[in-house]
């Protein structure tokens, strides 16, 4: 997939995270200052967004296969 997409993209963002990591970031935000997540059309630092939105992102990640 990367070999196909990379030559056609001007930029490529690959996210490797899971719900457990996000929960840990909620409990220990000092360890995750640079954790970026995708939020409807923009990126945001996970620890800087509100708890309600954090919970929505965790729920979304929990349902991925």
C-alpha positions as CSV (number, residue, x, y, z in Angstrom):
1,X,0.0,0.0,0.0
2,X,2.8,2.5,0.9
3,X,4.7,1.8,-2.3
4,X,1.5,2.6,-4.3
5,X,0.5,5.7,-2.3
6,X,3.8,7.3,-1.5
7,X,4.8,8.4,-5.1
8,X,1.4,10.0,-5.5
9,X,1.2,11.9,-2.2
10,X,2.8,15.2,-1.3
11,X,2.6,14.2,2.3
12,X,1.7,11.0,4.1
13,X,0.7,10.6,7.7
14,X,0.8,7.2,9.3
15,X,-0.8,6.7,12.7
16,X,0.0,3.7,14.9
17,X,-2.0,3.8,18.0
18,X,-4.7,1.9,19.8
19,X,-7.4,2.5,22.5
20,X,-5.1,1.4,25.3
21,X,-2.5,3.9,24.3
22,X,-5.1,6.7,24.2
23,X,-6.4,5.7,27.6
24,X,-2.9,5.8,29.0
25,X,-2.5,9.3,27.5
26,X,-5.6,10.4,29.3
27,X,-4.2,9.1,32.6
28,X,-0.6,10.3,32.0
29,X,-0.8,13.3,29.7
30,X,2.8,14.3,30.6
31,X,4.1,11.2,28.7
32,X,2.1,12.0,25.5
33,X,2.7,15.7,24.9
34,X,3.4,15.1,21.2
35,X,0.6,12.6,20.4
36,X,-1.4,13.8,17.4
37,X,-4.8,12.4,16.5
38,X,-7.0,13.1,13.5
39,X,-10.2,15.0,14.4
40,X,-12.7,15.7,11.5
41,X,-10.5,17.3,9.0
42,X,-7.6,18.5,11.2
43,X,-4.9,17.1,13.6
44,X,-4.9,18.0,17.3
45,X,-2.7,17.1,20.2
46,X,-4.6,14.4,22.1
47,X,-3.8,15.9,25.5
48,X,-5.0,19.3,24.5
49,X,-8.5,18.4,23.5
50,X,-11.4,18.0,25.9
51,X,-12.2,14.8,27.7
52,X,-15.4,14.3,25.8
53,X,-13.7,14.4,22.5
54,X,-10.9,12.2,23.8
55,X,-13.5,9.6,24.8
56,X,-15.1,9.8,21.3
57,X,-11.7,9.1,19.7
58,X,-11.0,6.2,22.1
59,X,-14.5,4.7,21.2
60,X,-13.7,5.1,17.5
61,X,-10.3,3.3,17.9
62,X,-11.9,0.6,20.1
63,X,-14.2,-0.4,17.2
64,X,-11.5,-0.7,14.5
65,X,-10.5,-4.2,13.4
